[in-house]
Amino acid sequence: VPQKNRLLLYLHLDPAMVIPMPPNGQDFSRKGHWGTGDLELSLSSQADLDVAKPLILMAYEGRAPTAAVGSIDSNVASAVGSLSMPAPRPTRLFHITAIANLPAILARGALVSKNGGAAAGIHCQNIAHAGAHRRGVAAVE
């Protein structure tokens, strides 16, 4: 959440497992907020970002800290960076598309959302069932 003098990050990590809690961190598991995670990190300096990097990586990879190390008086960045973590579980991702779309996907080197492709001028063959798409959109709205 961008703010005037800082950036607030809400990470999907159990705050109880992040010991010591970084000085720029806060447990939001029992508070209402617009973020989606339970650990709030306030970033307003390079030092804050350095402390947050290992936690951001853990949340991104779906890993969680499993052991508490260090103390609040120690170097927080070092303590947070040395938490032991289980190996990440691989996640399979499937994408179904028309064969005619493959050259554009390969040329770009990545998949692009329907709206992102339209904004970039990428034309693709849509193979989605129109009725299923309308039902999905209606369910979200």
Secondary structure, DSSP 8 states (H G I E B T S, - for coil): -B-SS-EEEEESS-GGGSSS--TTEEE-TTS--SSSSSEEEEE-SHHHHHHHHHHHHHHHTT----S--S-TTS-HHHHHHT----------------GGGHHHHHHHTS---HHHHHHTT------S-HHHHHHHHHHH-
